[in-house]
Structures are given as C-alpha cells and as structure tokens.
C-alpha cells in the first residue's frame, strides 16, 4: 500500500530533502521517513500543504495538471482588489509563458486560525493588504504570485490550503500526518 503524507510546509523551507549548497531548511528537518517524495512542489517563500508519497502513480496523479486536481491558495496581497481584478483572475490572465486557465477568485477575510509568519510580511502604513482565495488547476512556476501581480496586486504571503480533497485542517506549521491507506487504495481503484 502507498503512503500519503500531508505536511504543512513552513515559510523558508525547501520542498526537497537536501540542500548541499546553501544549507537551508529542507523536508528532512521535519519528516523522518525514507522513500517518500514530494508530489509537486511549493516555493521556498510559500507556506502550506505539500503532499508526499512513496508511490509514483500517486505522485503523478497529484502533481500532473492533466489530472486537474484543484489547488486552493490563500494569498495576502498588497492593496484591495476590485471586481475587475477578480474577474480577470476568474477568466485567466496572460503571463510571460502564456494565458492561465480560468481560476476561482474571491476576496476573503483573513483566514482563521492563521499562524504568524517569520519573518513577517513587509508593512507599509499607507498601503492596505487584503486576502484572496484562489483555486487553480495548473501548476506553473510561481503561478499564483504572477497572476496577482498581473492584475496589479502583488502577493505578500501565499499559503496553499488544499490539494484536491486534502487540506491543512489540524496541521500546524512543520507538522505532518499520514492518510489512512485503505481509503486511499479504494479511491485509486475507482479512477
């Protein structure tokens, strides 16, 4: 049976098990398991849900955009996006590597509970911040950050809340848990 690990990746941690060159924090500092690998990635300066597995089939199904697993992000942005910006995100925006697929985009109150980030985001007394909930079904490099910047609201903090049916619920930063394997195996047979 396959292992599936849900991990709440803290800010400033690499989505890999080694960093020989710069000695930054890695998954090995948090997950003492052998033979599991990230199914996708989350940038060093992003936080939130990262899935790991020891099964190549599951790894592909989770990470490959062909399977269209929705990924939900909470983005703290500079400024307060207007309806035109939200509509542009919902229709897809043009990035340097082409147009994005349509996304679900909505303004939300600050997520609760939300842990403090170290270091905190930059603060400007004259520019407010706000939160967006974005659901995307692709996984381009720094996609959500580039999307919010494209509509005029740069991302200051980015947290991935969910991938498919799996969420951060009950996971503090740096914590991980293993999903019950029988349910995972049954789900896989139904596909």
Secondary structure, 3 states (H helix, E strand, C coil): CCCEEEEEECCCCCCCCCCCCCCCCCHHHCCCCCCCEECCCCCCCCEEEEEEECCHHHHHHHHCHHHCCCEEEEEEEECCCCHHHHHHHHHCCEECCEECCCCEEEEECCCCCCCCCCCCCCCCCCCCEEEEEEEECCCCCCHHHHHHHHCCCCEEEEEEEEECCEECCCCCCCCEEECCHHHHHHHHHHC
